[in-house]
Amino acid sequence: MKRYEIRWAQLDPTQGAEMAKTRSVVIVSLDILNARLQTVTVCPLTSQLHPTWRTRIGVRAAGKRAEIAVDQIRTVSKSRLGRKMGALSAADGSALRRTITEMYGE
């Protein structure tokens, strides 16, 4: 499991306003952590587009338009993850890093 891979993930059970169901996610945790821990940090993808939200990044995943929901970042067990669907482009990975830093960094 590598950073910026897009994989299926079983996100249920959830509570409150957390994104639910089996959906695609982007792995955002560092590869060194992914190799050693039993968890990964992910951002879910959604097909409900909100292009003006600064917490979302528009991408194409599996040939479809989607948004990375950086506002829904979470750490999950690797056992929740399924098959690999693809990976972000270098430009999308860079945009994701910038957005995470803007939202959660200094």
MIDOSE-1310 file (N, C-alpha, C; in nm, 2 decimals, decimal comma, always signed):
residues 106
mkry	+0,08/-0,12/+0,00/+0,00/+0,00/+0,00/+0,09/+0,12/+0,00; +0,07/+0,21/-0,10/+0,16/+0,32/-0,12/+0,08/+0,45/-0,11; +0,15/+0,56/-0,08/+0,09/+0,69/-0,08/+0,04/+0,73/-0,22; -0,08/+0,79/-0,22/-0,15/+0,83/-0,34/-0,22/+0,72/-0,42
eirw	-0,21/+0,60/-0,37/-0,29/+0,49/-0,44/-0,44/+0,52/-0,41; -0,52/+0,48/-0,50/-0,66/+0,49/-0,49/-0,71/+0,34/-0,47; -0,78/+0,32/-0,36/-0,82/+0,18/-0,33/-0,97/+0,18/-0,28; -1,04/+0,07/-0,29/-1,17/+0,06/-0,23/-1,15/+0,04/-0,08
aqld	-1,24/+0,10/-0,01/-1,24/+0,08/+0,14/-1,38/+0,07/+0,20; -1,39/-0,02/+0,29/-1,52/-0,04/+0,37/-1,52/+0,05/+0,49; -1,59/+0,17/+0,48/-1,58/+0,27/+0,58/-1,69/+0,25/+0,69; -1,79/+0,16/+0,67/-1,89/+0,14/+0,77/-1,83/+0,05/+0,88
ptqg	-1,87/+0,06/+1,01/-1,97/+0,15/+1,06/-1,91/+0,29/+1,08; -2,00/+0,39/+1,07/-1,96/+0,53/+1,09/-2,05/+0,59/+1,20; -2,02/+0,71/+1,23/-2,10/+0,78/+1,33/-2,12/+0,92/+1,27; -2,24/+0,98/+1,30/-2,26/+1,12/+1,27/-2,25/+1,15/+1,12
aema	-2,17/+1,25/+1,08/-2,16/+1,30/+0,94/-2,04/+1,23/+0,87; -1,98/+1,13/+0,93/-1,87/+1,06/+0,86/-1,92/+1,00/+0,73; -1,83/+1,00/+0,62/-1,86/+0,94/+0,50/-1,87/+0,79/+0,52; -1,98/+0,73/+0,47/-2,00/+0,58/+0,49/-1,99/+0,50/+0,36
ktrs	-2,02/+0,38/+0,37/-2,03/+0,28/+0,27/-1,90/+0,24/+0,22; -1,90/+0,14/+0,12/-1,77/+0,11/+0,05/-1,75/+0,21/-0,06; -1,64/+0,27/-0,06/-1,61/+0,38/-0,16/-1,46/+0,38/-0,18; -1,42/+0,46/-0,28/-1,28/+0,47/-0,31/-1,22/+0,57/-0,22
vviv	-1,09/+0,55/-0,18/-1,02/+0,64/-0,09/-0,88/+0,66/-0,15; -0,81/+0,77/-0,11/-0,67/+0,79/-0,15/-0,59/+0,78/-0,02; -0,49/+0,70/-0,03/-0,39/+0,68/+0,08/-0,31/+0,81/+0,09; -0,30/+0,87/+0,21/-0,22/+0,99/+0,22/-0,11/+0,98/+0,32
sldi	-0,10/+0,87/+0,40/+0,00/+0,85/+0,49/+0,13/+0,82/+0,42; +0,24/+0,85/+0,48/+0,38/+0,82/+0,42/+0,40/+0,67/+0,41; +0,48/+0,64/+0,30/+0,51/+0,50/+0,27/+0,58/+0,43/+0,38; +0,67/+0,50/+0,45/+0,74/+0,44/+0,57/+0,65/+0,40/+0,68
lnar	+0,54/+0,48/+0,70/+0,44/+0,44/+0,80/+0,35/+0,33/+0,74; +0,32/+0,33/+0,62/+0,23/+0,23/+0,55/+0,30/+0,09/+0,56; +0,43/+0,09/+0,56/+0,51/-0,04/+0,56/+0,51/-0,09/+0,70; +0,50/-0,01/+0,80/+0,52/-0,06/+0,94/+0,40/-0,07/+1,02
lqtv	+0,30/+0,01/+0,99/+0,18/+0,01/+1,08/+0,07/-0,07/+1,02; -0,03/-0,11/+1,10/-0,15/-0,18/+1,05/-0,26/-0,09/+1,01; -0,23/+0,04/+1,01/-0,33/+0,14/+0,97/-0,27/+0,23/+0,86; -0,36/+0,29/+0,79/-0,33/+0,39/+0,69/-0,42/+0,51/+0,70
tvcp	-0,37/+0,63/+0,67/-0,45/+0,75/+0,67/-0,50/+0,77/+0,53; -0,63/+0,80/+0,52/-0,69/+0,81/+0,38/-0,79/+0,93/+0,38; -0,81/+0,97/+0,26/-0,92/+1,07/+0,23/-1,02/+1,00/+0,13; -1,14/+1,00/+0,17/-1,24/+0,94/+0,08/-1,27/+1,02/-0,05
ltsq	-1,31/+0,95/-0,15/-1,35/+1,02/-0,27/-1,51/+1,02/-0,28; -1,56/+1,12/-0,34/-1,70/+1,13/-0,35/-1,74/+1,18/-0,49; -1,85/+1,13/-0,54/-1,90/+1,18/-0,67/-2,00/+1,30/-0,66; -2,03/+1,34/-0,54/-2,10/+1,46/-0,51/-2,01/+1,58/-0,52
lhpt	-2,01/+1,65/-0,63/-1,91/+1,75/-0,66/-1,95/+1,89/-0,60; -1,85/+1,95/-0,54/-1,87/+2,08/-0,48/-1,74/+2,16/-0,52; -1,73/+2,21/-0,65/-1,61/+2,27/-0,70/-1,57/+2,40/-0,62; -1,66/+2,46/-0,55/-1,62/+2,58/-0,48/-1,57/+2,56/-0,34
wrtr	-1,58/+2,43/-0,29/-1,53/+2,40/-0,16/-1,38/+2,39/-0,16; -1,31/+2,46/-0,07/-1,17/+2,46/-0,06/-1,12/+2,33/+0,00; -1,21/+2,25/+0,06/-1,17/+2,13/+0,13/-1,17/+2,01/+0,03; -1,21/+2,03/-0,09/-1,22/+1,92/-0,19/-1,13/+1,95/-0,31
igvr	-1,08/+1,84/-0,37/-0,99/+1,85/-0,49/-1,05/+1,76/-0,60; -1,08/+1,82/-0,71/-1,14/+1,75/-0,82/-1,03/+1,67/-0,89; -1,07/+1,54/-0,92/-0,98/+1,44/-0,98/-1,07/+1,36/-1,08; -1,00/+1,27/-1,15/-1,06/+1,17/-1,23/-1,01/+1,04/-1,17
aagk	-1,11/+0,95/-1,13/-1,08/+0,82/-1,07/-1,16/+0,72/-1,14; -1,09/+0,62/-1,19/-1,16/+0,51/-1,27/-1,24/+0,57/-1,38; -1,19/+0,67/-1,45/-1,25/+0,73/-1,56/-1,37/+0,82/-1,53; -1,40/+0,85/-1,40/-1,51/+0,93/-1,36/-1,46/+1,05/-1,28
raei	-1,54/+1,16/-1,29/-1,51/+1,28/-1,21/-1,54/+1,25/-1,06; -1,46/+1,29/-0,98/-1,47/+1,28/-0,83/-1,40/+1,39/-0,76; -1,43/+1,40/-0,63/-1,36/+1,49/-0,55/-1,29/+1,41/-0,43; -1,17/+1,45/-0,39/-1,11/+1,40/-0,27/-1,16/+1,49/-0,16
avdq	-1,22/+1,43/-0,06/-1,28/+1,50/+0,05/-1,17/+1,51/+0,16; -1,09/+1,61/+0,16/-0,98/+1,63/+0,25/-1,04/+1,66/+0,39; -1,16/+1,72/+0,39/-1,23/+1,74/+0,52/-1,28/+1,62/+0,59; -1,27/+1,50/+0,53/-1,31/+1,37/+0,58/-1,19/+1,28/+0,61
irtv	-1,07/+1,33/+0,62/-0,95/+1,25/+0,64/-0,97/+1,17/+0,76; -0,92/+1,04/+0,75/-0,93/+0,95/+0,87/-0,83/+0,84/+0,86; -0,80/+0,78/+0,97/-0,71/+0,66/+0,98/-0,79/+0,54/+0,99; -0,76/+0,44/+0,91/-0,84/+0,31/+0,91/-0,74/+0,20/+0,91
sksr	-0,80/+0,08/+0,96/-0,72/-0,04/+0,95/-0,70/-0,08/+0,81; -0,58/-0,14/+0,78/-0,56/-0,19/+0,65/-0,66/-0,30/+0,61; -0,71/-0,36/+0,70/-0,81/-0,47/+0,67/-0,94/-0,41/+0,61; -0,96/-0,28/+0,62/-1,08/-0,22/+0,55/-1,05/-0,20/+0,40
lgrk	-0,93/-0,20/+0,36/-0,89/-0,17/+0,22/-0,90/-0,29/+0,13; -0,95/-0,26/+0,01/-0,96/-0,36/-0,10/-0,87/-0,34/-0,21; -0,91/-0,38/-0,33/-0,82/-0,37/-0,44/-0,78/-0,23/-0,48; -0,66/-0,22/-0,54/-0,62/-0,09/-0,59/-0,69/-0,06/-0,72
mgal	-0,74/+0,07/-0,73/-0,81/+0,12/-0,85/-0,72/+0,20/-0,94; -0,61/+0,25/-0,89/-0,52/+0,34/-0,96/-0,44/+0,42/-0,86; -0,39/+0,54/-0,91/-0,32/+0,62/-0,83/-0,33/+0,77/-0,88; -0,31/+0,86/-0,79/-0,31/+1,00/-0,83/-0,20/+1,04/-0,92
saad	-0,22/+1,13/-1,01/-0,11/+1,19/-1,09/-0,02/+1,27/-1,00; +0,10/+1,30/-1,05/+0,19/+1,38/-0,97/+0,13/+1,52/-0,94; +0,06/+1,58/-1,03/+0,00/+1,71/-1,01/-0,11/+1,70/-0,91; -0,19/+1,59/-0,91/-0,30/+1,58/-0,81/-0,24/+1,55/-0,67
gsal	-0,14/+1,47/-0,67/-0,07/+1,44/-0,54/-0,02/+1,57/-0,48; +0,04/+1,66/-0,56/+0,09/+1,78/-0,51/-0,02/+1,87/-0,46; -0,13/+1,88/-0,54/-0,25/+1,96/-0,49/-0,30/+1,90/-0,36; -0,31/+1,77/-0,35/-0,36/+1,71/-0,22/-0,26/+1,75/-0,11
rrti	-0,13/+1,74/-0,12/-0,04/+1,78/-0,02/-0,06/+1,92/+0,02; -0,08/+2,01/-0,07/-0,10/+2,16/-0,04/-0,23/+2,18/+0,04; -0,33/+2,11/+0,00/-0,46/+2,13/+0,07/-0,45/+2,07/+0,21; -0,39/+1,96/+0,23/-0,37/+1,90/+0,36/-0,29/+2,00/+0,45
temy	-0,19/+2,05/+0,39/-0,10/+2,14/+0,47/-0,18/+2,27/+0,51; -0,26/+2,32/+0,41/-0,34/+2,44/+0,44/-0,44/+2,42/+0,55; -0,50/+2,30/+0,55/-0,61/+2,26/+0,64/-0,55/+2,22/+0,78; -0,44/+2,15/+0,78/-0,40/+2,09/+0,91/-0,26/+2,12/+0,95
ge	-0,19/+2,19/+0,86/-0,05/+2,23/+0,90/-0,04/+2,36/+0,97; +0,08/+2,42/+0,98/+0,10/+2,54/+1,05/+0,04/+2,66/+0,97
